[in-house]
């Protein structure tokens, strides 16, 4: 039997909210350095079906919960130390709203059922999709009146404090601010966002996602270590964030920093510049002209930031060998997905070539699919 709201809560939901996953076109590990990113929301969404209760209980269930059960917390006793697993994304939002100053004293309890088309662990921000769908729902159902930038900050706060992953603001911003056929050019310091038309369709292009199925987790390990290197680099260079450096500062950085920290800094500084160059190129010349920037971004993550893995490198190399306009890993790294910008007609050839290359290398089969830029979190019904 498929689990849905009715089978778990014994009644029909009264409202539905949804929010998308995201692909980052370019601008990796720049968000927590106060820099620039250019993600877009994708046409894979997480849906939250909801029914208002008449008490103060928040009860949540999900189609991807292996245990299939209902978890509940009182709105009067939300504690981030007492949240784990996927439900931390939902309870964490309620806690983060409160912690950031929202008055939930008049809020009613809710039954919430989550189901998702965003593949989990693929680096497409399935977690931000949950956070942003419920953040918008809680904001509207509890009459909080917060804007989407603040809801993105609430999502990041939940991720950082309740889930324990020291991530930046990109994923939640993409999921909340996304537009159809456009990317979100975000300044992660001011949270000012501009819409940038992608124009893939008009140029006869498609964006392929190649999910390597190599699992990553940002609550542990490499992600936090990279973030710490960036903070060390900024402090030695005497700036509050790496965003304040430009490529002209790199020779001085090389003199002052150890080799590893320097390469981490060089990735972030050059990646910020590549985001600005990509935005300008898209606007002036269209998407066919951004290929080299995508490829340079991948090389920088592979060689300087050292967050790629063999499967991601193989996906990128094979796509390029078979005619992709550009390709790079996307998201936090250490696994997850690569993206390839390809001619519509070449889609099948490139997907087959990547699958064959994975088999020949002894990697398990990747999943390859096309994504389109879609609108951000919304009230569906
Ligand atoms: C993950 C994090 C983001 C961002 C990317 C890397 O997706 O959640 O905040 O840092 O990695 O660009």
Boltz pocket constraint, residues with backbone or C-beta under 6 A from the ligand:
constraints:
  - pocket:
      binder: B
      contacts: [[A, 24], [A, 27], [A, 28], [A, 29], [A, 30], [A, 31], [A, 32], [A, 123], [A, 167], [A, 168], [A, 169], [A, 170], [A, 171], [A, 218], [A, 331], [A, 332], [A, 333]]
      max_distance: 6.0
